[in-house]
Amino acid sequence: AQVRVLEYLQEKAVFADGEARRIEAATLPRHPIPKSLASVGMLAFVIVAKYADGLPLYRLEGILKRYGGDVSRTTLANWLIRLATQLQPLVNLMRDAQLDGDLIQADETRIQVLKEPGKAPQSDKYMWVTLGGPPGQRSVLFHYDPSRSGSVPKDLLADYKGRLMVDGYVGYDGLCASPDIVRLGCMDHARRYFKQAEKAQPKTKKNGKPTKADIALQYFGKLYRIERDIKELKPEEKTQRRQAESVPVLQAFKAWLDKHHTRVPKDSLTGKAFTYTLNQWSRLARYCDDGRWPISNAAAENAIRPFVVGRKAWLFADTPKGAKASAIYYSLIETAKANDLEPYAY
């Protein structure tokens, strides 16, 4: 690898028109950041290195210096923030296309932003992610907001009509109160509560019987085995198999939950697992109605994982502008990956 300096010479000419004189200049190549020293290739390299490969800007500063480029991390950050302004209209169009789909999966995670007005530097702010769109136009869109309130998904998905898959967070309740939205629950989240309870207690009681968390996990295991078996089927065939195989398992599971939920302390891990699963039951079981709908929100969690991995390296954003720029770049990178496009070339 190497850093090169590219020089563009702009020719100018003076034309005589009688006694009048006029100067014309050759057209320069268009650049997304006027008067910037960064080539388009340089910008693409920095974007992919930070948002796809998780390299913080201070490391990129050192890498570029090794290759012969003396560029400070402050300059790199300013380039990214200025370029994000040019890319915002593209993300807006991607959002419009996503809202035309019939299923959106959503999730949110924490981010630290040091200079968010009215917020302590150590306080949690949030990066929201939505995954969806029509077939062949799938997009993964990130959105920064200092709040985790229900107003955020309401604003993001104000015009959406379709199915929304999320966890049990109450912040989605206001949006899902709309008759145009059908809320789907995430079976992974329910299973996770029982898994935590299973890890926190002995595998078996003294008499050798499995714990209630063990039994619940066996029901989850049956449901997920069915999903693995029907993974390659068409949606119509998936619906038939789920009705024939998954629904009886869900009915037995629900009967078992109803029978045993009063036999465990409510404030125990197992009790919390029972409460969450029963409160979310109608949403959790709804995936069986249509083979196009997933059993869990794993796709949204997988989409947000690159952000979580990158966050461990760069730790925080300095300003809200930087956090919003990061949301734009993660949107472009993850959408490119979702459509089998190589991020740097894209």
C-alpha positions in Angstrom: 0.0 0.0 0.0 1.1 3.6 -0.6 -0.2 7.1 -0.4 0.2 9.1 -3.5 -0.4 12.8 -4.3 -2.6 13.3 -7.4 -2.3 16.7 -9.1 -5.0 18.0 -11.4 -4.0 20.8 -13.8 -6.8 23.1 -14.9 -6.2 24.8 -18.2 -7.5 28.3 -18.8 -7.8 30.2 -22.0 -8.5 33.8 -23.0 -10.8 34.2 -26.0 -11.1 37.5 -28.0 -14.5 38.5 -29.2 -13.9 41.7 -30.9 -12.6 44.1 -28.2 -14.1 42.0 -25.5 -12.1 39.3 -23.7 -13.4 36.3 -21.8 -11.7 33.6 -19.8 -12.8 30.0 -19.9 -11.5 27.2 -17.7 -11.6 23.5 -18.3 -14.1 21.6 -16.1 -12.5 19.9 -13.1 -13.5 16.4 -12.0 -16.4 16.6 -9.6 -15.6 15.9 -6.0 -18.0 15.3 -3.1 -16.0 17.6 -0.7 -14.9 20.7 -2.6 -11.3 21.9 -1.9 -10.6 18.8 0.1 -7.2 17.0 -0.2 -8.8 13.6 0.0 -9.3 11.7 -3.2 -12.4 9.6 -3.6 -10.3 6.5 -3.2 -8.9 7.9 0.1 -12.4 8.6 1.4 -13.6 5.1 0.5 -10.6 3.6 2.2 -11.2 5.5 5.5 -15.0 4.7 5.5 -14.5 1.0 4.9 -11.5 0.8 7.4 -13.5 2.4 10.2 -17.1 1.2 9.6 -16.5 -2.2 8.0 -13.2 -3.2 9.6 -13.6 -1.4 13.0 -10.4 0.6 12.9 -10.6 3.8 14.9 -9.3 7.0 13.4 -6.2 7.2 15.6 -5.1 3.8 14.2 -5.8 5.0 10.6 -3.7 8.1 11.3 -0.8 5.8 12.1 -1.4 3.5 9.2 -1.5 6.3 6.7 1.7 7.8 8.2 3.5 4.5 7.6 2.4 4.6 4.0 3.6 8.1 3.4 0.5 10.2 4.2 0.6 12.7 7.1 -3.1 13.2 7.9 -4.4 13.9 11.4 -7.4 12.1 12.9 -9.1 15.5 13.3 -8.8 16.0 9.5 -10.1 12.5 8.9 -13.1 13.1 11.2 -13.9 16.4 9.5 -13.8 14.7 6.1 -16.3 12.1 7.2 -18.7 14.6 8.7 -18.6 16.8 5.6 -19.1 13.9 3.3 -22.0 12.5 5.3 -24.0 15.7 4.4 -23.6 14.7 0.8 -24.8 11.1 1.4 -27.9 12.0 3.5 -30.3 12.2 0.5 -29.2 8.7 -0.5 -30.1 7.4 2.9 -33.4 9.2 2.8 -34.3 7.4 -0.5 -33.2 4.1 1.1 -35.6 4.8 4.0 -38.5 5.5 1.6 -37.7 2.2 -0.2 -37.6 0.3 3.1 -41.0 1.6 4.1 -42.4 0.0 1.0 -41.6 -3.5 2.2 -44.0 -5.7 4.2 -41.6 -6.6 7.1 -39.2 -4.5 9.1 -37.0 -5.8 11.9 -35.8 -3.2 14.4 -33.4 -3.1 17.3 -31.3 -0.5 19.2 -28.1 -0.4 21.1 -26.1 2.1 23.3 -23.5 4.6 22.1 -21.6 7.2 24.1 -21.5 10.7 22.6 -19.3 13.1 24.7 -20.7 16.4 23.6 -24.4 15.8 23.3 -26.1 19.0 24.6 -27.9 18.5 27.8 -26.5 15.0 28.4 -23.6 13.9 30.6 -20.7 12.5 28.5 -21.0 9.1 30.3 -24.8 8.8 29.7 -26.2 6.4 27.2 -27.5 7.6 23.9 -28.8 5.2 21.2 -28.2 3.9 17.7 -31.3 2.5 16.2 -31.3 0.0 13.3 -34.0 -1.1 10.9 -33.8 -4.0 8.5 -36.3 -4.6 5.6 -37.5 -3.4 2.3 -39.0 -5.0 -0.8 -37.5 -8.2 -2.3 -34.2 -7.3 -4.0 -34.0 -4.0 -2.3 -33.1 -5.0 1.3 -31.6 -2.2 3.3 -30.0 -1.9 6.8 -30.5 1.6 8.1 -28.9 3.1 11.3 -30.2 6.2 13.0 -28.6 8.1 16.0 -30.8 9.7 18.7 -29.9 10.7 22.2 -33.2 9.3 23.4 -34.6 5.8 23.7 -38.2 7.0 23.9 -41.0 5.7 21.8 -41.0 9.0 19.8 -37.9 7.7 17.9 -39.5 4.7 16.2 -42.7 6.7 15.7 -40.7 9.2 13.7 -38.7 6.7 11.8 -41.6 4.5 10.8 -44.4 7.1 10.7 -45.7 6.1 7.3 -45.1 2.3 7.6 -47.8 -0.2 7.1 -46.9 -3.8 7.6 -45.2 -6.2 10.1 -42.7 -5.0 12.6 -40.5 -7.5 14.5 -39.0 -6.2 17.7 -38.3 -7.3 21.2 -40.6 -6.6 24.2 -39.3 -3.1 24.8 -42.2 -0.8 25.6 -40.8 2.0 23.5 -42.4 0.3 20.4 -45.8 0.1 22.0 -47.0 3.5 20.8 -46.0 2.8 17.2 -47.5 -0.7 17.2 -50.8 0.7 18.5 -51.5 1.7 14.9 -53.9 -0.6 13.1 -51.6 -0.5 10.1 -48.8 -2.3 12.0 -48.8 -6.0 13.1 -46.2 -6.6 15.8 -44.1 -9.8 15.8 -42.2 -11.0 18.8 -38.7 -12.4 18.9 -38.4 -16.0 20.1 -34.7 -15.5 20.7 -35.3 -13.0 23.4 -37.7 -15.2 25.2 -35.3 -18.1 25.0 -32.5 -15.9 26.3 -34.3 -15.3 29.6 -34.6 -19.1 30.2 -31.0 -19.6 29.2 -29.9 -17.1 31.8 -32.0 -18.9 34.4 -30.5 -22.2 33.3 -27.0 -21.0 33.7 -27.6 -19.5 37.1 -28.9 -22.7 38.7 -27.9 -26.4 39.0 -28.6 -28.4 35.9 -30.8 -30.8 37.8 -32.4 -31.0 41.2 -31.3 -33.5 43.8 -33.9 -36.0 42.6 -32.5 -35.9 39.1 -35.4 -34.1 37.5 -34.7 -31.2 35.0 -35.3 -27.7 36.1 -38.2 -25.6 34.7 -35.6 -23.6 32.7 -34.4 -26.9 31.2 -37.9 -27.9 30.1 -38.6 -24.6 28.6 -35.4 -24.8 26.6 -36.4 -28.2 25.3 -39.6 -26.6 23.8 -37.5 -23.9 22.2 -35.2 -26.5 20.8 -38.2 -28.3 19.1 -39.4 -25.1 17.5 -35.9 -24.2 16.2 -35.4 -27.7 14.8 -38.5 -27.3 12.8 -37.2 -24.0 11.4 -33.9 -25.6 10.4 -35.8 -28.3 8.6 -38.0 -25.9 6.6 -35.3 -23.3 6.0 -35.1 -23.9 2.2 -38.8 -24.2 1.6 -41.1 -21.7 -0.2 -43.1 -19.4 2.1 -46.4 -21.3 1.4 -44.8 -24.6 2.3 -43.3 -23.1 5.4 -46.7 -21.9 6.5 -48.1 -25.4 6.1 -45.3 -27.1 8.0 -45.5 -24.6 10.8 -49.2 -25.1 11.1 -48.8 -28.9 11.2 -45.7 -29.1 13.4 -44.9 -25.8 15.2 -48.4 -25.0 16.3 -48.9 -28.2 18.4 -45.5 -27.5 20.1 -46.5 -24.0 20.9 -49.8 -25.1 22.3 -48.1 -27.6 24.6 -45.5 -25.0 25.6 -48.2 -22.5 26.4 -50.2 -25.0 28.5 -47.0 -25.8 30.4 -46.2 -22.1 31.0 -49.8 -21.5 32.3 -49.5 -24.4 34.7 -46.1 -23.7 36.1 -45.7 -19.9 36.1 -47.3 -19.6 39.6 -44.9 -22.2 41.0 -41.7 -20.1 40.7 -40.8 -16.8 42.5 -41.7 -13.8 40.3 -38.4 -12.0 41.1 -36.2 -15.1 40.2 -34.6 -15.4 36.8 -36.9 -18.3 36.0 -39.9 -16.2 37.1 -38.9 -13.3 35.0 -38.5 -15.7 32.0 -42.0 -17.0 32.6 -43.4 -13.4 32.8 -41.7 -12.2 29.7 -42.7 -15.2 27.6 -46.4 -15.1 28.7 -46.7 -11.3 28.3 -45.3 -11.6 24.7 -47.0 -14.9 23.8 -49.4 -13.7 21.1 -46.6 -11.8 19.4 -44.2 -14.7 19.7 -46.5 -17.3 18.2 -47.6 -15.0 15.3 -44.8 -16.1 13.0 -46.7 -19.3 12.3 -49.3 -17.4 10.4 -47.0 -16.7 7.4 -44.0 -18.5 6.1 -42.4 -15.1 5.1 -42.0 -14.1 8.8 -39.0 -15.2 10.8 -39.1 -16.9 14.2 -36.7 -14.4 15.7 -35.2 -11.0 15.3 -31.7 -12.5 14.8 -31.3 -10.7 11.4 -31.6 -7.3 13.0 -29.2 -8.3 15.8 -26.7 -9.5 13.3 -27.1 -6.3 11.4 -26.3 -4.2 14.5 -23.4 -6.5 15.5 -20.7 -4.8 13.3 -21.5 -1.5 15.0 -21.2 -3.2 18.4 -17.8 -4.7 17.4 -16.6 -1.4 16.0 -17.7 0.4 19.2 -15.3 -1.7 21.2 -12.4 -0.2 19.2 -13.4 3.4 18.9 -15.4 3.5 22.2 -17.4 6.8 21.6 -18.3 9.6 19.3 -17.1 13.0 20.1 -20.1 15.0 18.8 -23.7 14.4 17.7 -22.6 15.3 14.1 -20.0 12.5 14.3 -22.6 10.0 15.6 -25.0 10.9 12.8 -22.3 10.6 10.2 -21.5 7.1 11.7 -25.1 6.1 11.3 -25.0 7.1 7.6 -21.8 5.1 6.9 -23.0 2.0 8.8 -26.2 2.2 6.7 -24.3 2.3 3.4 -21.8 -0.4 4.4 -24.3 -2.9 5.9 -26.8 -2.4 3.0 -24.0 -3.0 0.5 -23.1 -6.3 2.4 -26.8 -7.3 2.5 -27.0 -7.0 -1.3 -23.7 -8.9 -1.9 -21.8 -5.8 -2.9 -18.2 -5.3 -2.0 -18.2 -2.2 0.3 -15.0 -0.5 -1.0 -16.1 -0.8 -4.7 -19.6 0.3 -3.8 
